[in-house]
Amino acid sequence: VNNYTIDKIGNSAFLKLDILEEITFSNSVVYIGDKAFRETSLTTVEIPSSVKEIGIYAFSGCEYLEEVVFNEGLEIMKMSAFAACANLKVAILPDSLHTIEQYGFQNCLRIEKVFIPKSVTYIGDYAFYDASQISSLTLGNGIQTIGSYAFNGCTGMTSITSFGGITTIGTYAFAQTKVPAI
């Protein structure tokens, strides 16, 4: 995709293209469509600062994906954007992000630490559901809503650092964790 002026990766553009192991985005891409890279063999992804939105299921089911680098610019991560990326270990979220929709990182079994920047105001239902290796969570002071089941099943989670601002915590949001206090 490098060397071309592409501003949008269309829905299902590379869906289930299991020979796709690597991609370099040009800085002109502003939108990654629904299911664009679902169930490909990508191992690492760098989202350029030009991308503002990642569509539903865009990278879900990428079982070999281990690292995602988010540059500043991303604002919305749609439903299930990275769900079921079982080997994803590193996902450092940018300060420009304000919404993680439902199921965003559901069943990402190997993520260990999560830092949610202060720009994020909304974490959707089931956003990190069953991300069982998360041991610590840091929530920036912009968080207002944590959806139902958002961190349910994060059985390795033993600590949460929160800087205030939360007004709504959904049903079972932290059930099945080992967090003694928030």
N, C-alpha and C positions, 0 to 999 in steps of 0.2 A: 504494500500500500504506500510505501515510501516512493518518492519521485513522481507522484500523481497528486493533483489537487482534488482531493475527495473530502467532502464536508459531512457526509453521512454514510455510515455502514448500514445497509438495509436489513430489514427483518429476515432472519434465517439465511443470511448471506453465505455463511460457512457452516451451517448446521450439520453436525455429525460428520464433518470432513476430518476423519480420524488421522489422516496423514499430515494435518496442519500442526506443526510443533512450535512454530515461531512466527511472530508478526511484529512489524514495526509500523506504528501509526505516524502519519504526517501530522504536522501541527495545524492542519486545516480541518481536521475531523472534529465536529462539535457534538455529534450524536452517534451512539452505538446502539443499533436497533435490537428489537426483541429477538431473542434466540440467535443472535448474530454468530456467536462462537460456541453455542451450546454443544456439549459432548465432542469437543475437538481434543487434540493431544497437546495443547499448549502447556508449557512448563512454567514460564514466567510471562508476565504482561506488564507493560508500562503504559499507563493511561496519560496521554499528554495534557498539558494545561488547557488546551483548546476544547476538550470534551466537557460539556456541561451536564449531560444526562446519559445514563446507562440504562437501556431498556430492560423489560422483564425477561428473565431467564437468559440474559445475554451471554453469560459465561457458566451457567449452571451445568453440573455434571461433567466438568472438565477434571477428570480424575487424576491427571498428572500435574495439574496446576499447583505449584508450591508457593509462588510469591506474586503479589500484585503491588506495583508501585503506583500510587495515586499522586499526581502532581496537582498543585493548586489550580482550581478552576471548576472541578466537578462539584455540582450542586445537589443533584438528585440521583439516588441509586434506587431504581425501581424494584418491584417485587421479584424475589428469588434471583437477583442479579448474579450472585455467586453461590447459590444453594448447591449442596451436594458436591462441593469441590473437596473431596475427602482428604486430600493431601496438602491443602492450603495451610501454610504455616505462618506467613507474614502478610499482613494487610494493614498498612499504616494509612489511616484516613486523613484527608487534607482538611485544613481549616476552612476551606470554602464550602464544604459539604453541609447541608442543613437537614436532609431527610434520608433516612435509611428505611425503606418501605418493608412491609412484612416479608418474612422468610429470606431476607437479604443474604445471610450467611448460615442459614439453617443446615445442619448436618456437615459442617466443616469441622471434621473430627480432630484435626491436628493444630488448629489455632490455639496458641497458649496465652498470649496477652493481647488485650484490646484497649486501645486508647481512643475514646470518642471525643473529638475536639469540641470546644465551647460553641462553635458555630452550629452544631447539630442540635435541633430543637425537638426532633421527633424520631423515635425508634419504634418501628412497627411491630405488630404481633409476630411472634415466632422468629424475630430477626436473627437471633443466635441460638435458637432452639437446638438442643443436643450437640452443641459445640463443646463436647465433654472435656477437652484438654485445656480450656481457658482456666487459668489459675488466678489471674488478677484482672480487674476491670477498673479503668479510670474514666469517669464521666465528667466532662467539662460543665461549666456552670450555665450553659445555654439550654441544657436538656429540660424540657417541660413535660414531655409525655414518654413513658416507657410502656409499650403495648403489652397485652396479655401474652403470657408464655415467652416473652422476649428472650429471657436467659434460662428458661426452664430446661432442666436436663444437663446443665453445665456442671456436671458432678465434680469436676476438679476445682471449681471456683471457691477460693477460700477468703478472698478479700475484694472489697469494693472501695474505691476512693471517689467520693462525690463532692463537688464544689457547690452544691446547692442549686436551687432553681426548679427542681422537680415539683410539678403540681399534680401529676397523675401517674400512678403505678397500676398497671393492669392486673387482672386476675392471674394468679400463678406465675407472675413475672420472674420471680427468683426461686420458685419451687425446685426441689431436687438439686440444690447447690449446698455448699458447706459454709455459707456466709453467715457469720455470727451477728453482724450488725451493719447498718448502712448509715 
